[in-house]
Amino acid sequence: MNNKTNFAFSLLLSIGIFILDILMPLGYAVYLLYVIPLFMAVSAVKSIYIYIINYAYTILIISGYFLAPSGGASARAIFNRAMGIFALWTISFLLRKGRQDTESLTRALQELQSRIDEQTSAVALLQVEIAERKRLEALLKQLEAEHGKLIAKIEKRSDS
């Protein structure tokens, strides 16, 4: 799924969870299902939007308390929803932190790859330079040998 489809699906799922939450009597932890679209939205939106999405879920959970038919103990329902909100915020924080860490590692990996490419290019240039120096060294030895032979011939002629 691409990011837009993923986000749209998580939005529809969130609406479905809200409808289910307001149809179920208090005491059922339907609101914890918001974790599913939260995980889906993480890959679809920028990191900062994770918190905005979680604000929306917080509002939906609180609204669900007031719109749901009564059925459970009110104090327990409030406590459970508060714990659910706390859990969602904790998960959101951890998801955002994980995403930021992943983005940092990706940037570091790209920088490292760039440095490796630069060093590989430098090594390749050094290899070319070494090969050229070896060629010149061999040529110099050859010229020295020819020069030595030439000197020997000249000395031989001057002696005779």
N, C-alpha and C positions, 0 to 999 in steps of 0.2 A: 504494500500500500504506500502511496506517496503521502507527503506531509499533509496536503489539504484534505485528502480522503480520510486519513487517520484522524485529523482534528475534527472533521465533520462527524465521523462515526463516534468519537468520544463525546462530542456535544449531544448527539442524539441519545447515546447511552446515558448521559447525565440527566437528560430530561426524563428518560424512562425510569431511572432510579428515583428521581424526585416524585414522579407520579406514584410509583410503588410505595414510596415513603409516606405520602399523604393518604394513601388508601389503607395502609396497615395501621392497626391500633398502636398506641404508644407502648414501648417495651420491646419492640422488635428492632434490631440493629440494622435495618435496611441501608441506612446512610453510610455504613462502612463499605458498601459496594462502590462508593465514589473513588475508592483506591484504584479500581480497574481503569476508568477513563483518565484518571490522573496519570497513571503509568503510560497510557496510550498518548496522552497529550505531550508528555515530556519530549518525545522524539519529533513532535510536529511543530513546536513553538520555540521561540527564543527563551533563553534561560529565565529571564526576569518575569515572563508571563506565567511561569509556574505558580508564582505567588498570587498573581491576579486571578488565576483559575481557582486557587485555593480559597481566596476571599469569596468567590462566587459559591463554592461548595459550603463554606461556613454559613453564608446567608441562607442557602437552601436547607441546610441541616436545622438551623434555627427556625426558619419558616415552616419546615416539616413538623416541628414540635407543635406549633400553634395551629396548623391546618389538619393534622392527623386526628382521627377519632380517638377519644380517650379509651384507655383499656388497661394500662399499667399504672403503677405508682408514679405519681408526678415527680417526686423528688428523685426517684431512681431513674426515670426517663431523662430528667435534666442532667443528672450526673453522667449517665451513659453517653448522652449526646456531647457533653463537655469533653469526656474522655475521647470520644470519636473525633471531635474537632482537634483536640491535642494530637491525636495519632496522625490525622491527615497533615497537620502542620509539620509534625516531626518528619513524616515521610517526604513532604514537599521540600523541606530543608535538605534532607539527605539526598534526594534526587537532584536538586539544584547543585549541591556541592559536588556530587558525583559527576554531573554534566560539566561543571566548571573544571574539575580535575581532568576529565577526559579531553576537554578543549585545550587545556594547558599542555597536556601530554602530546596532543596532536601537533600543537605549535612547536613544542620542543623537538618532536620527531622530525618535523619539516625543517627546522633550523639545523638539526644534526645532519639530515640528509643533504642539505645545502653545503654544509661544511665538508662533508665527505666528498661531495662532487667537486668542490674547490680543491681539496687535497689530492683527489684522484687526478685532476687536471694538472696540478703542480707536479705530481709524481711522473705523469706522462711527459711533461716538458723536461723534467730532469733526466728521464730515460733517453729522450731525443738528444739532449745535451751530452750525456755520457757517451752515447753511441758516436756522436760527432767528434768528441774529444779522443775516443779510441781510434777512430778513423784517422784523425789528424796525427795522433801519436804514431800510428803505423806508418803513415806517410812521412813523418819526420825521421823515423828510424831508417826508412828506405832512402831518404835523401841523405842522411848522415852516412849510410853505407856507400852510396854513390859518390858522395863528397870525399869519403876516405879513399875510395878507389881512384878518383880523379887526382887527389893529392899524391897518392902513391905513384901514379903514372908521371905526374909532373916531376916528382923527386927523381924518378928513374931516368927521365930524359935529361934532367939537369946534371945527373951524375955521369951520364955518358957523354 
